[in-house]
């Protein structure tokens, strides 16, 4: 009996690729542009949608200069 496992999906690499893609898209965006981008395609996952809704109700804190 063989104990070899064939890896079909590399979830870690998929996540890293998605993160890199998103980072590249938002790197040059202002905060307002990022907010518009996020609102343009709301999540379909109920948990993420709830988090988006709660975040929108709280409003964004003003940007402060880094010290």
PASEBA-1860 file (N, C-alpha, C; in nm, 3 decimals):
! residues 67
1> XXXXXXXX> 0.085/-0.118/0.000/0.000/0.000/0.000/0.089/0.123/0.000 ~ 0.059/0.217/-0.086/0.139/0.338/-0.100/0.081/0.450/-0.015 ~ 0.169/0.526/0.050/0.126/0.639/0.132/0.141/0.771/0.059 ~ 0.172/0.766/-0.069/0.190/0.889/-0.144/0.057/0.960/-0.163 ~ 0.063/1.092/-0.156/-0.058/1.173/-0.173/-0.033/1.270/-0.289 ~ -0.125/1.275/-0.378/-0.115/1.369/-0.489/-0.189/1.496/-0.451 ~ -0.116/1.605/-0.451/-0.176/1.733/-0.415/-0.242/1.793/-0.538 ~ -0.373/1.808/-0.532/-0.448/1.859/-0.646/-0.460/2.010/-0.638
9> XXXXXXXX> -0.486/2.062/-0.518/-0.506/2.205/-0.499/-0.405/2.255/-0.396 ~ -0.334/2.360/-0.431/-0.241/2.423/-0.337/-0.308/2.549/-0.286 ~ -0.383/2.536/-0.176/-0.461/2.648/-0.121/-0.372/2.764/-0.077 ~ -0.256/2.734/-0.024/-0.165/2.839/0.021/-0.121/2.924/-0.099 ~ -0.086/2.859/-0.208/-0.041/2.934/-0.327/-0.156/3.014/-0.386 ~ -0.277/2.958/-0.385/-0.394/3.030/-0.436/-0.416/3.156/-0.353 ~ -0.405/3.145/-0.221/-0.423/3.261/-0.134/-0.314/3.365/-0.157 ~ -0.191/3.321/-0.171/-0.081/3.415/-0.196/-0.098/3.487/-0.329
17> XXXXXXXX> -0.141/3.415/-0.431/-0.163/3.476/-0.562/-0.276/3.579/-0.556 ~ -0.384/3.544/-0.487/-0.497/3.637/-0.473/-0.454/3.762/-0.397 ~ -0.379/3.744/-0.289/-0.332/3.857/-0.210/-0.241/3.948/-0.293 ~ -0.152/3.889/-0.371/-0.061/3.968/-0.455/-0.140/4.045/-0.561 ~ -0.240/3.982/-0.620/-0.323/4.047/-0.720/-0.397/4.166/-0.661 ~ -0.459/4.147/-0.545/-0.533/4.255/-0.480/-0.438/4.367/-0.439 ~ -0.324/4.333/-0.384/-0.226/4.435/-0.343/-0.181/4.519/-0.461 ~ -0.160/4.455/-0.575/-0.119/4.529/-0.694/-0.229/4.624/-0.741
25> XXXXXXXX> -0.354/4.580/-0.731/-0.466/4.665/-0.775/-0.483/4.787/-0.686 ~ -0.470/4.772/-0.555/-0.501/4.883/-0.464/-0.379/4.966/-0.425 ~ -0.262/4.928/-0.468/-0.139/4.997/-0.427/-0.141/5.146/-0.461 ~ -0.193/5.181/-0.577/-0.191/5.321/-0.618/-0.324/5.392/-0.596 ~ -0.419/5.324/-0.532/-0.552/5.384/-0.510/-0.554/5.465/-0.382 ~ -0.635/5.571/-0.384/-0.660/5.646/-0.261/-0.759/5.566/-0.177 ~ -0.780/5.610/-0.055/-0.875/5.540/0.033/-1.015/5.543/-0.027 ~ -1.053/5.658/-0.083/-1.186/5.667/-0.145/-1.199/5.573/-0.264
33> XXXXXXXX> -1.095/5.563/-0.345/-1.097/5.472/-0.459/-1.104/5.327/-0.412 ~ -1.033/5.294/-0.305/-1.039/5.158/-0.251/-1.180/5.127/-0.201 ~ -1.242/5.223/-0.134/-1.379/5.201/-0.085/-1.476/5.181/-0.200 ~ -1.463/5.260/-0.307/-1.548/5.243/-0.424/-1.525/5.106/-0.487 ~ -1.400/5.064/-0.495/-1.366/4.934/-0.553/-1.429/4.821/-0.471 ~ -1.423/4.833/-0.339/-1.482/4.729/-0.253/-1.635/4.726/-0.267 ~ -1.697/4.842/-0.276/-1.843/4.848/-0.286/-1.894/4.806/-0.423 ~ -1.809/4.810/-0.524/-1.852/4.776/-0.660/-1.888/4.629/-0.674
41> XXXXXXXX> -1.831/4.544/-0.591/-1.856/4.400/-0.600/-1.874/4.344/-0.460 ~ -1.994/4.363/-0.400/-2.015/4.316/-0.263/-2.001/4.164/-0.252 ~ -1.957/4.116/-0.137/-1.937/3.972/-0.120/-2.070/3.897/-0.121 ~ -2.066/3.774/-0.165/-2.185/3.689/-0.163/-2.189/3.602/-0.038 ~ -2.073/3.588/0.027/-2.067/3.511/0.151/-2.142/3.587/0.260 ~ -2.238/3.523/0.330/-2.318/3.593/0.430/-2.236/3.654/0.545 ~ -2.131/3.585/0.587/-2.048/3.637/0.696/-1.972/3.762/0.651 ~ -1.913/3.758/0.533/-1.842/3.875/0.481/-1.938/3.990/0.456
49> XXXXXXXX> -2.056/3.960/0.405/-2.155/4.065/0.380/-2.195/4.132/0.511 ~ -2.211/4.054/0.615/-2.244/4.110/0.748/-2.132/4.200/0.797 ~ -2.006/4.157/0.780/-1.893/4.240/0.821/-1.888/4.369/0.741 ~ -1.912/4.362/0.610/-1.915/4.483/0.528/-2.022/4.579/0.576 ~ -2.139/4.525/0.607/-2.251/4.608/0.653/-2.218/4.674/0.786 ~ -2.163/4.598/0.879/-2.126/4.656/1.009/-2.018/4.762/0.993 ~ -1.921/4.738/0.908/-1.814/4.835/0.885/-1.871/4.963/0.825 ~ -1.966/4.951/0.735/-2.026/5.069/0.672/-2.105/5.150/0.775
57> XXXXXXXX> -2.169/5.084/0.869/-2.244/5.154/0.972/-2.153/5.232/1.066 ~ -2.035/5.179/1.092/-1.942/5.245/1.182/-1.875/5.365/1.117 ~ -1.858/5.362/0.989/-1.789/5.469/0.919/-1.639/5.453/0.935 ~ -1.567/5.520/0.851/-1.421/5.510/0.853/-1.362/5.617/0.942 ~ -1.258/5.583/1.012/-1.184/5.681/1.092/-1.104/5.768/0.998 ~ -1.088/5.895/1.033/-1.009/5.982/0.946/-0.863/5.937/0.942 ~ -0.802/5.957/0.827/-0.661/5.924/0.814/-0.578/6.021/0.898 ~ -0.484/5.966/0.971/-0.394/6.048/1.051/-0.252/6.025/1.003
65> XXX> -0.170/6.128/1.007/-0.031/6.108/0.966/0.040/6.010/1.060 ~ 0.127/5.930/1.001/0.206/5.835/1.081/0.310/5.910/1.161 ~ 0.332/5.866/1.281/0.433/5.931/1.366/0.557/5.851/1.371
END
